[in-house]
Amino acid sequence: MPTTSPTAPARDVVVCAKKKGIRLIVTLECTEARGLGETPSRYVTQKNRKNTAERLELRKYNPFLRRHTVHKEIK
């Protein structure tokens, strides 16, 4: 049991568990490089679970193919 001095004020400490957030961390992988057998580039980003329930699909740069390609969300 911690001791308190007569001059120190008493403090109440409340610890709460972290809630499950709305924003998810997702990985995007190149679809064209996978079809060609090349090394697929991957990007990590966040998405809002409420606004975009379906899988995310963006055009990003693939440094192995040296052009912009379609990257889809992987599990």
mmJSON file of the N, C-alpha and C atoms, coordinates in Angstrom:
{"data_MODEL":{"atom_site":{
"group_PDB":["ATOM","ATOM","ATOM","ATOM","ATOM","ATOM","ATOM","ATOM","ATOM","ATOM","ATOM","ATOM","ATOM","ATOM","ATOM","ATOM","ATOM","ATOM","ATOM","ATOM","ATOM","ATOM","ATOM","ATOM","ATOM","ATOM","ATOM","ATOM","ATOM","ATOM","ATOM","ATOM","ATOM","ATOM","ATOM","ATOM","ATOM","ATOM","ATOM","ATOM","ATOM","ATOM","ATOM","ATOM","ATOM","ATOM","ATOM","ATOM","ATOM","ATOM","ATOM","ATOM","ATOM","ATOM","ATOM","ATOM","ATOM","ATOM","ATOM","ATOM","ATOM","ATOM","ATOM","ATOM","ATOM","ATOM","ATOM","ATOM","ATOM","ATOM","ATOM","ATOM","ATOM","ATOM","ATOM","ATOM","ATOM","ATOM","ATOM","ATOM","ATOM","ATOM","ATOM","ATOM","ATOM","ATOM","ATOM","ATOM","ATOM","ATOM","ATOM","ATOM","ATOM","ATOM","ATOM","ATOM","ATOM","ATOM","ATOM","ATOM","ATOM","ATOM","ATOM","ATOM","ATOM","ATOM","ATOM","ATOM","ATOM","ATOM","ATOM","ATOM","ATOM","ATOM","ATOM","ATOM","ATOM","ATOM","ATOM","ATOM","ATOM","ATOM","ATOM","ATOM","ATOM","ATOM","ATOM","ATOM","ATOM","ATOM","ATOM","ATOM","ATOM","ATOM","ATOM","ATOM","ATOM","ATOM","ATOM","ATOM","ATOM","ATOM","ATOM","ATOM","ATOM","ATOM","ATOM","ATOM","ATOM","ATOM","ATOM","ATOM","ATOM","ATOM","ATOM","ATOM","ATOM","ATOM","ATOM","ATOM","ATOM","ATOM","ATOM","ATOM","ATOM","ATOM","ATOM","ATOM","ATOM","ATOM","ATOM","ATOM","ATOM","ATOM","ATOM","ATOM","ATOM","ATOM","ATOM","ATOM","ATOM","ATOM","ATOM","ATOM","ATOM","ATOM","ATOM","ATOM","ATOM","ATOM","ATOM","ATOM","ATOM","ATOM","ATOM","ATOM","ATOM","ATOM","ATOM","ATOM","ATOM","ATOM","ATOM","ATOM","ATOM","ATOM","ATOM","ATOM","ATOM","ATOM","ATOM","ATOM","ATOM","ATOM","ATOM","ATOM","ATOM","ATOM","ATOM","ATOM","ATOM","ATOM","ATOM","ATOM","ATOM"],
"id":[1,2,3,4,5,6,7,8,9,10,11,12,13,14,15,16,17,18,19,20,21,22,23,24,25,26,27,28,29,30,31,32,33,34,35,36,37,38,39,40,41,42,43,44,45,46,47,48,49,50,51,52,53,54,55,56,57,58,59,60,61,62,63,64,65,66,67,68,69,70,71,72,73,74,75,76,77,78,79,80,81,82,83,84,85,86,87,88,89,90,91,92,93,94,95,96,97,98,99,100,101,102,103,104,105,106,107,108,109,110,111,112,113,114,115,116,117,118,119,120,121,122,123,124,125,126,127,128,129,130,131,132,133,134,135,136,137,138,139,140,141,142,143,144,145,146,147,148,149,150,151,152,153,154,155,156,157,158,159,160,161,162,163,164,165,166,167,168,169,170,171,172,173,174,175,176,177,178,179,180,181,182,183,184,185,186,187,188,189,190,191,192,193,194,195,196,197,198,199,200,201,202,203,204,205,206,207,208,209,210,211,212,213,214,215,216,217,218,219,220,221,222,223,224,225],
"type_symbol":["N","C","C","N","C","C","N","C","C","N","C","C","N","C","C","N","C","C","N","C","C","N","C","C","N","C","C","N","C","C","N","C","C","N","C","C","N","C","C","N","C","C","N","C","C","N","C","C","N","C","C","N","C","C","N","C","C","N","C","C","N","C","C","N","C","C","N","C","C","N","C","C","N","C","C","N","C","C","N","C","C","N","C","C","N","C","C","N","C","C","N","C","C","N","C","C","N","C","C","N","C","C","N","C","C","N","C","C","N","C","C","N","C","C","N","C","C","N","C","C","N","C","C","N","C","C","N","C","C","N","C","C","N","C","C","N","C","C","N","C","C","N","C","C","N","C","C","N","C","C","N","C","C","N","C","C","N","C","C","N","C","C","N","C","C","N","C","C","N","C","C","N","C","C","N","C","C","N","C","C","N","C","C","N","C","C","N","C","C","N","C","C","N","C","C","N","C","C","N","C","C","N","C","C","N","C","C","N","C","C","N","C","C","N","C","C","N","C","C","N","C","C","N","C","C"],
"label_atom_id":["N","CA","C","N","CA","C","N","CA","C","N","CA","C","N","CA","C","N","CA","C","N","CA","C","N","CA","C","N","CA","C","N","CA","C","N","CA","C","N","CA","C","N","CA","C","N","CA","C","N","CA","C","N","CA","C","N","CA","C","N","CA","C","N","CA","C","N","CA","C","N","CA","C","N","CA","C","N","CA","C","N","CA","C","N","CA","C","N","CA","C","N","CA","C","N","CA","C","N","CA","C","N","CA","C","N","CA","C","N","CA","C","N","CA","C","N","CA","C","N","CA","C","N","CA","C","N","CA","C","N","CA","C","N","CA","C","N","CA","C","N","CA","C","N","CA","C","N","CA","C","N","CA","C","N","CA","C","N","CA","C","N","CA","C","N","CA","C","N","CA","C","N","CA","C","N","CA","C","N","CA","C","N","CA","C","N","CA","C","N","CA","C","N","CA","C","N","CA","C","N","CA","C","N","CA","C","N","CA","C","N","CA","C","N","CA","C","N","CA","C","N","CA","C","N","CA","C","N","CA","C","N","CA","C","N","CA","C","N","CA","C","N","CA","C","N","CA","C","N","CA","C","N","CA","C","N","CA","C","N","CA","C"],
"label_alt_id":[null,null,null,null,null,null,null,null,null,null,null,null,null,null,null,null,null,null,null,null,null,null,null,null,null,null,null,null,null,null,null,null,null,null,null,null,null,null,null,null,null,null,null,null,null,null,null,null,null,null,null,null,null,null,null,null,null,null,null,null,null,null,null,null,null,null,null,null,null,null,null,null,null,null,null,null,null,null,null,null,null,null,null,null,null,null,null,null,null,null,null,null,null,null,null,null,null,null,null,null,null,null,null,null,null,null,null,null,null,null,null,null,null,null,null,null,null,null,null,null,null,null,null,null,null,null,null,null,null,null,null,null,null,null,null,null,null,null,null,null,null,null,null,null,null,null,null,null,null,null,null,null,null,null,null,null,null,null,null,null,null,null,null,null,null,null,null,null,null,null,null,null,null,null,null,null,null,null,null,null,null,null,null,null,null,null,null,null,null,null,null,null,null,null,null,null,null,null,null,null,null,null,null,null,null,null,null,null,null,null,null,null,null,null,null,null,null,null,null,null,null,null,null,null,null],
"label_comp_id":["MET","MET","MET","PRO","PRO","PRO","THR","THR","THR","THR","THR","THR","SER","SER","SER","PRO","PRO","PRO","THR","THR","THR","ALA","ALA","ALA","PRO","PRO","PRO","ALA","ALA","ALA","ARG","ARG","ARG","ASP","ASP","ASP","VAL","VAL","VAL","VAL","VAL","VAL","VAL","VAL","VAL","CYS","CYS","CYS","ALA","ALA","ALA","LYS","LYS","LYS","LYS","LYS","LYS","LYS","LYS","LYS","GLY","GLY","GLY","ILE","ILE","ILE","ARG","ARG","ARG","LEU","LEU","LEU","ILE","ILE","ILE","VAL","VAL","VAL","THR","THR","THR","LEU","LEU","LEU","GLU","GLU","GLU","CYS","CYS","CYS","THR","THR","THR","GLU","GLU","GLU","ALA","ALA","ALA","ARG","ARG","ARG","GLY","GLY","GLY","LEU","LEU","LEU","GLY","GLY","GLY","GLU","GLU","GLU","THR","THR","THR","PRO","PRO","PRO","SER","SER","SER","ARG","ARG","ARG","TYR","TYR","TYR","VAL","VAL","VAL","THR","THR","THR","GLN","GLN","GLN","LYS","LYS","LYS","ASN","ASN","ASN","ARG","ARG","ARG","LYS","LYS","LYS","ASN","ASN","ASN","THR","THR","THR","ALA","ALA","ALA","GLU","GLU","GLU","ARG","ARG","ARG","LEU","LEU","LEU","GLU","GLU","GLU","LEU","LEU","LEU","ARG","ARG","ARG","LYS","LYS","LYS","TYR","TYR","TYR","ASN","ASN","ASN","PRO","PRO","PRO","PHE","PHE","PHE","LEU","LEU","LEU","ARG","ARG","ARG","ARG","ARG","ARG","HIS","HIS","HIS","THR","THR","THR","VAL","VAL","VAL","HIS","HIS","HIS","LYS","LYS","LYS","GLU","GLU","GLU","ILE","ILE","ILE","LYS","LYS","LYS"],
"label_asym_id":["A","A","A","A","A","A","A","A","A","A","A","A","A","A","A","A","A","A","A","A","A","A","A","A","A","A","A","A","A","A","A","A","A","A","A","A","A","A","A","A","A","A","A","A","A","A","A","A","A","A","A","A","A","A","A","A","A","A","A","A","A","A","A","A","A","A","A","A","A","A","A","A","A","A","A","A","A","A","A","A","A","A","A","A","A","A","A","A","A","A","A","A","A","A","A","A","A","A","A","A","A","A","A","A","A","A","A","A","A","A","A","A","A","A","A","A","A","A","A","A","A","A","A","A","A","A","A","A","A","A","A","A","A","A","A","A","A","A","A","A","A","A","A","A","A","A","A","A","A","A","A","A","A","A","A","A","A","A","A","A","A","A","A","A","A","A","A","A","A","A","A","A","A","A","A","A","A","A","A","A","A","A","A","A","A","A","A","A","A","A","A","A","A","A","A","A","A","A","A","A","A","A","A","A","A","A","A","A","A","A","A","A","A","A","A","A","A","A","A","A","A","A","A","A","A"],
"label_entity_id":["1","1","1","1","1","1","1","1","1","1","1","1","1","1","1","1","1","1","1","1","1","1","1","1","1","1","1","1","1","1","1","1","1","1","1","1","1","1","1","1","1","1","1","1","1","1","1","1","1","1","1","1","1","1","1","1","1","1","1","1","1","1","1","1","1","1","1","1","1","1","1","1","1","1","1","1","1","1","1","1","1","1","1","1","1","1","1","1","1","1","1","1","1","1","1","1","1","1","1","1","1","1","1","1","1","1","1","1","1","1","1","1","1","1","1","1","1","1","1","1","1","1","1","1","1","1","1","1","1","1","1","1","1","1","1","1","1","1","1","1","1","1","1","1","1","1","1","1","1","1","1","1","1","1","1","1","1","1","1","1","1","1","1","1","1","1","1","1","1","1","1","1","1","1","1","1","1","1","1","1","1","1","1","1","1","1","1","1","1","1","1","1","1","1","1","1","1","1","1","1","1","1","1","1","1","1","1","1","1","1","1","1","1","1","1","1","1","1","1","1","1","1","1","1","1"],
"label_seq_id":[1,1,1,2,2,2,3,3,3,4,4,4,5,5,5,6,6,6,7,7,7,8,8,8,9,9,9,10,10,10,11,11,11,12,12,12,13,13,13,14,14,14,15,15,15,16,16,16,17,17,17,18,18,18,19,19,19,20,20,20,21,21,21,22,22,22,23,23,23,24,24,24,25,25,25,26,26,26,27,27,27,28,28,28,29,29,29,30,30,30,31,31,31,32,32,32,33,33,33,34,34,34,35,35,35,36,36,36,37,37,37,38,38,38,39,39,39,40,40,40,41,41,41,42,42,42,43,43,43,44,44,44,45,45,45,46,46,46,47,47,47,48,48,48,49,49,49,50,50,50,51,51,51,52,52,52,53,53,53,54,54,54,55,55,55,56,56,56,57,57,57,58,58,58,59,59,59,60,60,60,61,61,61,62,62,62,63,63,63,64,64,64,65,65,65,66,66,66,67,67,67,68,68,68,69,69,69,70,70,70,71,71,71,72,72,72,73,73,73,74,74,74,75,75,75],
"pdbx_PDB_ins_code":[null,null,null,null,null,null,null,null,null,null,null,null,null,null,null,null,null,null,null,null,null,null,null,null,null,null,null,null,null,null,null,null,null,null,null,null,null,null,null,null,null,null,null,null,null,null,null,null,null,null,null,null,null,null,null,null,null,null,null,null,null,null,null,null,null,null,null,null,null,null,null,null,null,null,null,null,null,null,null,null,null,null,null,null,null,null,null,null,null,null,null,null,null,null,null,null,null,null,null,null,null,null,null,null,null,null,null,null,null,null,null,null,null,null,null,null,null,null,null,null,null,null,null,null,null,null,null,null,null,null,null,null,null,null,null,null,null,null,null,null,null,null,null,null,null,null,null,null,null,null,null,null,null,null,null,null,null,null,null,null,null,null,null,null,null,null,null,null,null,null,null,null,null,null,null,null,null,null,null,null,null,null,null,null,null,null,null,null,null,null,null,null,null,null,null,null,null,null,null,null,null,null,null,null,null,null,null,null,null,null,null,null,null,null,null,null,null,null,null,null,null,null,null,null,null],
"Cartn_x":[0.847,0.0,0.899,0.667,1.505,1.213,2.25,2.084,1.924,1.133,0.937,1.382,1.975,2.388,1.195,1.189,0.041,-0.123,0.957,0.853,0.473,0.666,0.373,-1.121,-1.733,-3.16,-3.379,-4.513,-4.85,-5.223,-4.762,-5.039,-5.762,-6.79,-7.502,-7.012,-6.558,-6.063,-7.078,-7.541,-8.509,-7.85,-7.822,-7.233,-8.346,-8.478,-9.521,-8.882,-9.557,-9.078,-9.306,-8.391,-8.509,-9.63,-10.476,-11.583,-11.088,-11.851,-11.519,-11.819,-10.822,-10.971,-11.734,-12.145,-12.863,-11.869,-10.675,-9.684,-8.872,-8.725,-7.976,-6.685,-5.655,-4.419,-4.531,-4.4,-4.54,-3.278,-3.046,-1.91,-2.431,-1.815,-2.176,-1.064,-1.446,-0.462,-0.758,0.308,0.175,-0.43,-1.431,-2.084,-1.394,-0.823,-0.188,1.11,1.902,3.174,2.941,1.9,1.6,1.251,0.512,0.139,1.325,2.319,3.516,4.585,4.396,5.404,6.535,6.387,7.401,7.196,8.114,7.988,6.882,5.846,4.772,5.188,4.854,5.115,3.952,4.251,3.226,3.282,2.123,1.98,1.107,1.358,0.539,-0.146,-1.459,-2.235,-3.365,-4.18,-5.319,-6.599,-7.675,-8.981,-10.015,-11.065,-12.151,-13.14,-13.381,-14.244,-15.682,-16.168,-17.559,-17.768,-16.826,-17.009,-16.696,-15.702,-15.303,-15.315,-16.452,-16.58,-15.957,-16.021,-15.461,-13.936,-13.304,-11.841,-11.363,-10.257,-9.694,-8.901,-8.981,-8.264,-7.756,-6.432,-5.816,-4.753,-4.491,-3.361,-2.143,-1.112,0.117,1.296,2.468,3.671,4.319,4.668,5.394,6.837,7.805,9.188,9.826,9.316,9.881,9.472,8.248,7.773,8.021,8.338,8.597,7.422,6.241,5.034,3.944,2.861,1.73,0.842,0.444,-0.387,-1.506,-2.455,-3.564,-3.094,-3.306,-2.979,-4.279,-4.486,-5.7,-5.373,-6.357,-6.203,-6.12,-5.128,-5.008,-5.308,-5.61,-5.974,-4.764],
"Cartn_y":[-1.165,0.0,1.237,2.159,3.359,4.279,4.9,5.853,7.243,8.036,9.416,10.338,11.408,12.39,13.282,13.877,14.708,15.949,16.397,17.608,17.306,16.063,15.724,15.47,16.029,15.785,14.354,13.778,12.436,12.507,11.506,11.485,10.193,10.318,9.142,8.883,7.666,7.294,6.361,6.718,5.904,5.447,4.139,3.578,2.947,3.38,2.857,2.049,1.029,0.226,1.011,0.824,1.513,0.887,1.737,1.247,0.874,0.038,-0.351,0.839,1.297,2.503,2.276,3.355,3.297,3.161,3.73,3.695,2.408,1.75,0.505,0.728,-0.02,-0.011,-1.119,-0.767,-1.739,-1.74,-2.856,-2.999,-3.045,-2.263,-2.242,-2.938,-3.849,-4.584,-4.413,-4.317,-4.126,-5.368,-5.17,-6.293,-6.656,-5.682,-5.948,-6.723,-6.398,-7.09,-8.547,-8.799,-10.183,-11.019,-10.439,-11.147,-11.42,-10.52,-10.69,-11.552,-11.89,-12.669,-11.823,-10.509,-9.59,-9.403,-8.665,-8.346,-7.31,-7.615,-6.637,-5.579,-4.339,-3.275,-3.223,-2.84,-2.76,-1.412,-0.891,0.35,0.084,0.803,0.717,2.062,2.019,3.241,2.966,3.976,3.845,4.093,3.444,3.733,3.8,4.554,4.705,3.56,2.789,1.609,1.97,3.118,3.507,3.996,4.788,5.392,4.433,3.556,2.639,1.222,0.572,-0.803,-1.795,-1.474,-2.375,-2.235,-3.099,-3.09,-1.848,-1.3,-0.081,-0.394,0.479,0.301,1.668,1.822,3.099,2.898,3.965,3.94,4.512,3.673,4.07,3.732,4.282,4.052,2.732,1.915,0.671,0.897,0.939,1.21,0.074,-1.137,-2.261,-2.208,-1.776,-1.619,-0.216,0.718,2.128,2.814,2.59,3.263,3.168,3.914,3.86,2.675,1.913,0.734,0.712,-0.183,-0.332,-1.191,-0.683,-1.411,-1.682,-2.951,-3.336,-3.746,-3.575,-3.937,-5.455,-5.921,-7.348,-7.597,-8.838,-9.168,-9.237],
"Cartn_z":[0.0,0.0,0.0,-0.935,-0.983,0.196,0.636,1.736,1.165,1.822,1.383,2.498,2.093,3.088,3.425,4.581,4.968,4.095,3.421,2.606,1.16,0.695,-0.704,-0.876,-1.939,-2.17,-2.673,-2.377,-2.84,-4.322,-5.11,-6.549,-6.895,-7.699,-8.199,-9.614,-9.891,-11.213,-11.839,-13.046,-13.766,-15.049,-15.277,-16.487,-17.297,-18.548,-19.425,-20.543,-20.98,-22.105,-23.398,-24.359,-25.635,-26.458,-27.026,-27.836,-29.221,-29.885,-31.248,-32.15,-32.876,-33.678,-34.969,-35.575,-36.842,-37.994,-37.833,-38.901,-38.83,-39.99,-40.097,-40.871,-40.531,-41.308,-42.342,-43.621,-44.708,-45.566,-46.268,-47.172,-48.595,-49.478,-50.888,-51.672,-52.591,-53.383,-54.862,-55.665,-57.104,-57.749,-58.611,-59.274,-60.589,-61.277,-62.57,-62.415,-61.4,-61.199,-60.82,-60.054,-59.662,-60.895,-61.822,-63.055,-63.956,-63.936,-64.765,-64.103,-62.84,-62.122,-61.569,-61.607,-61.076,-59.58,-58.961,-57.541,-57.359,-56.579,-56.384,-55.36,-55.649,-54.681,-53.703,-52.466,-51.434,-50.745,-50.436,-49.69,-48.476,-47.382,-46.178,-45.99,-45.753,-45.578,-44.592,-44.343,-43.444,-44.222,-43.757,-44.348,-43.236,-43.49,-42.54,-42.758,-41.714,-41.799,-42.159,-41.673,-41.934,-43.359,-43.878,-45.203,-46.34,-46.171,-47.232,-46.692,-46.797,-46.31,-47.294,-48.591,-49.595,-49.65,-50.421,-50.522,-51.261,-50.789,-51.343,-52.608,-53.604,-54.871,-55.32,-55.414,-55.778,-56.842,-57.597,-58.537,-57.817,-57.687,-57.008,-57.911,-57.58,-58.37,-57.978,-58.979,-58.755,-59.216,-58.297,-58.691,-59.482,-59.375,-60.119,-61.587,-61.862,-63.238,-63.767,-62.885,-63.194,-63.881,-63.332,-63.813,-62.753,-62.945,-62.03,-62.405,-61.387,-61.601,-60.559,-60.74,-59.803,-58.628,-57.435,-56.196,-55.46,-55.075,-54.363,-52.946,-52.079,-50.67,-50.54,-49.767,-49.495,-48.041,-47.698,-46.329,-45.439],
"occupancy":[1.0,1.0,1.0,1.0,1.0,1.0,1.0,1.0,1.0,1.0,1.0,1.0,1.0,1.0,1.0,1.0,1.0,1.0,1.0,1.0,1.0,1.0,1.0,1.0,1.0,1.0,1.0,1.0,1.0,1.0,1.0,1.0,1.0,1.0,1.0,1.0,1.0,1.0,1.0,1.0,1.0,1.0,1.0,1.0,1.0,1.0,1.0,1.0,1.0,1.0,1.0,1.0,1.0,1.0,1.0,1.0,1.0,1.0,1.0,1.0,1.0,1.0,1.0,1.0,1.0,1.0,1.0,1.0,1.0,1.0,1.0,1.0,1.0,1.0,1.0,1.0,1.0,1.0,1.0,1.0,1.0,1.0,1.0,1.0,1.0,1.0,1.0,1.0,1.0,1.0,1.0,1.0,1.0,1.0,1.0,1.0,1.0,1.0,1.0,1.0,1.0,1.0,1.0,1.0,1.0,1.0,1.0,1.0,1.0,1.0,1.0,1.0,1.0,1.0,1.0,1.0,1.0,1.0,1.0,1.0,1.0,1.0,1.0,1.0,1.0,1.0,1.0,1.0,1.0,1.0,1.0,1.0,1.0,1.0,1.0,1.0,1.0,1.0,1.0,1.0,1.0,1.0,1.0,1.0,1.0,1.0,1.0,1.0,1.0,1.0,1.0,1.0,1.0,1.0,1.0,1.0,1.0,1.0,1.0,1.0,1.0,1.0,1.0,1.0,1.0,1.0,1.0,1.0,1.0,1.0,1.0,1.0,1.0,1.0,1.0,1.0,1.0,1.0,1.0,1.0,1.0,1.0,1.0,1.0,1.0,1.0,1.0,1.0,1.0,1.0,1.0,1.0,1.0,1.0,1.0,1.0,1.0,1.0,1.0,1.0,1.0,1.0,1.0,1.0,1.0,1.0,1.0,1.0,1.0,1.0,1.0,1.0,1.0,1.0,1.0,1.0,1.0,1.0,1.0,1.0,1.0,1.0,1.0,1.0,1.0],
"B_iso_or_equiv":[0.0,0.0,0.0,0.0,0.0,0.0,0.0,0.0,0.0,0.0,0.0,0.0,0.0,0.0,0.0,0.0,0.0,0.0,0.0,0.0,0.0,0.0,0.0,0.0,0.0,0.0,0.0,0.0,0.0,0.0,0.0,0.0,0.0,0.0,0.0,0.0,0.0,0.0,0.0,0.0,0.0,0.0,0.0,0.0,0.0,0.0,0.0,0.0,0.0,0.0,0.0,0.0,0.0,0.0,0.0,0.0,0.0,0.0,0.0,0.0,0.0,0.0,0.0,0.0,0.0,0.0,0.0,0.0,0.0,0.0,0.0,0.0,0.0,0.0,0.0,0.0,0.0,0.0,0.0,0.0,0.0,0.0,0.0,0.0,0.0,0.0,0.0,0.0,0.0,0.0,0.0,0.0,0.0,0.0,0.0,0.0,0.0,0.0,0.0,0.0,0.0,0.0,0.0,0.0,0.0,0.0,0.0,0.0,0.0,0.0,0.0,0.0,0.0,0.0,0.0,0.0,0.0,0.0,0.0,0.0,0.0,0.0,0.0,0.0,0.0,0.0,0.0,0.0,0.0,0.0,0.0,0.0,0.0,0.0,0.0,0.0,0.0,0.0,0.0,0.0,0.0,0.0,0.0,0.0,0.0,0.0,0.0,0.0,0.0,0.0,0.0,0.0,0.0,0.0,0.0,0.0,0.0,0.0,0.0,0.0,0.0,0.0,0.0,0.0,0.0,0.0,0.0,0.0,0.0,0.0,0.0,0.0,0.0,0.0,0.0,0.0,0.0,0.0,0.0,0.0,0.0,0.0,0.0,0.0,0.0,0.0,0.0,0.0,0.0,0.0,0.0,0.0,0.0,0.0,0.0,0.0,0.0,0.0,0.0,0.0,0.0,0.0,0.0,0.0,0.0,0.0,0.0,0.0,0.0,0.0,0.0,0.0,0.0,0.0,0.0,0.0,0.0,0.0,0.0,0.0,0.0,0.0,0.0,0.0,0.0],
"pdbx_formal_charge":[null,null,null,null,null,null,null,null,null,null,null,null,null,null,null,null,null,null,null,null,null,null,null,null,null,null,null,null,null,null,null,null,null,null,null,null,null,null,null,null,null,null,null,null,null,null,null,null,null,null,null,null,null,null,null,null,null,null,null,null,null,null,null,null,null,null,null,null,null,null,null,null,null,null,null,null,null,null,null,null,null,null,null,null,null,null,null,null,null,null,null,null,null,null,null,null,null,null,null,null,null,null,null,null,null,null,null,null,null,null,null,null,null,null,null,null,null,null,null,null,null,null,null,null,null,null,null,null,null,null,null,null,null,null,null,null,null,null,null,null,null,null,null,null,null,null,null,null,null,null,null,null,null,null,null,null,null,null,null,null,null,null,null,null,null,null,null,null,null,null,null,null,null,null,null,null,null,null,null,null,null,null,null,null,null,null,null,null,null,null,null,null,null,null,null,null,null,null,null,null,null,null,null,null,null,null,null,null,null,null,null,null,null,null,null,null,null,null,null,null,null,null,null,null,null],
"auth_seq_id":[1,1,1,2,2,2,3,3,3,4,4,4,5,5,5,6,6,6,7,7,7,8,8,8,9,9,9,10,10,10,11,11,11,12,12,12,13,13,13,14,14,14,15,15,15,16,16,16,17,17,17,18,18,18,19,19,19,20,20,20,21,21,21,22,22,22,23,23,23,24,24,24,25,25,25,26,26,26,27,27,27,28,28,28,29,29,29,30,30,30,31,31,31,32,32,32,33,33,33,34,34,34,35,35,35,36,36,36,37,37,37,38,38,38,39,39,39,40,40,40,41,41,41,42,42,42,43,43,43,44,44,44,45,45,45,46,46,46,47,47,47,48,48,48,49,49,49,50,50,50,51,51,51,52,52,52,53,53,53,54,54,54,55,55,55,56,56,56,57,57,57,58,58,58,59,59,59,60,60,60,61,61,61,62,62,62,63,63,63,64,64,64,65,65,65,66,66,66,67,67,67,68,68,68,69,69,69,70,70,70,71,71,71,72,72,72,73,73,73,74,74,74,75,75,75],
"auth_comp_id":["MET","MET","MET","PRO","PRO","PRO","THR","THR","THR","THR","THR","THR","SER","SER","SER","PRO","PRO","PRO","THR","THR","THR","ALA","ALA","ALA","PRO","PRO","PRO","ALA","ALA","ALA","ARG","ARG","ARG","ASP","ASP","ASP","VAL","VAL","VAL","VAL","VAL","VAL","VAL","VAL","VAL","CYS","CYS","CYS","ALA","ALA","ALA","LYS","LYS","LYS","LYS","LYS","LYS","LYS","LYS","LYS","GLY","GLY","GLY","ILE","ILE","ILE","ARG","ARG","ARG","LEU","LEU","LEU","ILE","ILE","ILE","VAL","VAL","VAL","THR","THR","THR","LEU","LEU","LEU","GLU","GLU","GLU","CYS","CYS","CYS","THR","THR","THR","GLU","GLU","GLU","ALA","ALA","ALA","ARG","ARG","ARG","GLY","GLY","GLY","LEU","LEU","LEU","GLY","GLY","GLY","GLU","GLU","GLU","THR","THR","THR","PRO","PRO","PRO","SER","SER","SER","ARG","ARG","ARG","TYR","TYR","TYR","VAL","VAL","VAL","THR","THR","THR","GLN","GLN","GLN","LYS","LYS","LYS","ASN","ASN","ASN","ARG","ARG","ARG","LYS","LYS","LYS","ASN","ASN","ASN","THR","THR","THR","ALA","ALA","ALA","GLU","GLU","GLU","ARG","ARG","ARG","LEU","LEU","LEU","GLU","GLU","GLU","LEU","LEU","LEU","ARG","ARG","ARG","LYS","LYS","LYS","TYR","TYR","TYR","ASN","ASN","ASN","PRO","PRO","PRO","PHE","PHE","PHE","LEU","LEU","LEU","ARG","ARG","ARG","ARG","ARG","ARG","HIS","HIS","HIS","THR","THR","THR","VAL","VAL","VAL","HIS","HIS","HIS","LYS","LYS","LYS","GLU","GLU","GLU","ILE","ILE","ILE","LYS","LYS","LYS"],
"auth_asym_id":["A","A","A","A","A","A","A","A","A","A","A","A","A","A","A","A","A","A","A","A","A","A","A","A","A","A","A","A","A","A","A","A","A","A","A","A","A","A","A","A","A","A","A","A","A","A","A","A","A","A","A","A","A","A","A","A","A","A","A","A","A","A","A","A","A","A","A","A","A","A","A","A","A","A","A","A","A","A","A","A","A","A","A","A","A","A","A","A","A","A","A","A","A","A","A","A","A","A","A","A","A","A","A","A","A","A","A","A","A","A","A","A","A","A","A","A","A","A","A","A","A","A","A","A","A","A","A","A","A","A","A","A","A","A","A","A","A","A","A","A","A","A","A","A","A","A","A","A","A","A","A","A","A","A","A","A","A","A","A","A","A","A","A","A","A","A","A","A","A","A","A","A","A","A","A","A","A","A","A","A","A","A","A","A","A","A","A","A","A","A","A","A","A","A","A","A","A","A","A","A","A","A","A","A","A","A","A","A","A","A","A","A","A","A","A","A","A","A","A","A","A","A","A","A","A"],
"auth_atom_id":["N","CA","C","N","CA","C","N","CA","C","N","CA","C","N","CA","C","N","CA","C","N","CA","C","N","CA","C","N","CA","C","N","CA","C","N","CA","C","N","CA","C","N","CA","C","N","CA","C","N","CA","C","N","CA","C","N","CA","C","N","CA","C","N","CA","C","N","CA","C","N","CA","C","N","CA","C","N","CA","C","N","CA","C","N","CA","C","N","CA","C","N","CA","C","N","CA","C","N","CA","C","N","CA","C","N","CA","C","N","CA","C","N","CA","C","N","CA","C","N","CA","C","N","CA","C","N","CA","C","N","CA","C","N","CA","C","N","CA","C","N","CA","C","N","CA","C","N","CA","C","N","CA","C","N","CA","C","N","CA","C","N","CA","C","N","CA","C","N","CA","C","N","CA","C","N","CA","C","N","CA","C","N","CA","C","N","CA","C","N","CA","C","N","CA","C","N","CA","C","N","CA","C","N","CA","C","N","CA","C","N","CA","C","N","CA","C","N","CA","C","N","CA","C","N","CA","C","N","CA","C","N","CA","C","N","CA","C","N","CA","C","N","CA","C","N","CA","C","N","CA","C","N","CA","C","N","CA","C","N","CA","C"],
"pdbx_PDB_model_num":[1,1,1,1,1,1,1,1,1,1,1,1,1,1,1,1,1,1,1,1,1,1,1,1,1,1,1,1,1,1,1,1,1,1,1,1,1,1,1,1,1,1,1,1,1,1,1,1,1,1,1,1,1,1,1,1,1,1,1,1,1,1,1,1,1,1,1,1,1,1,1,1,1,1,1,1,1,1,1,1,1,1,1,1,1,1,1,1,1,1,1,1,1,1,1,1,1,1,1,1,1,1,1,1,1,1,1,1,1,1,1,1,1,1,1,1,1,1,1,1,1,1,1,1,1,1,1,1,1,1,1,1,1,1,1,1,1,1,1,1,1,1,1,1,1,1,1,1,1,1,1,1,1,1,1,1,1,1,1,1,1,1,1,1,1,1,1,1,1,1,1,1,1,1,1,1,1,1,1,1,1,1,1,1,1,1,1,1,1,1,1,1,1,1,1,1,1,1,1,1,1,1,1,1,1,1,1,1,1,1,1,1,1,1,1,1,1,1,1,1,1,1,1,1,1]
}}}
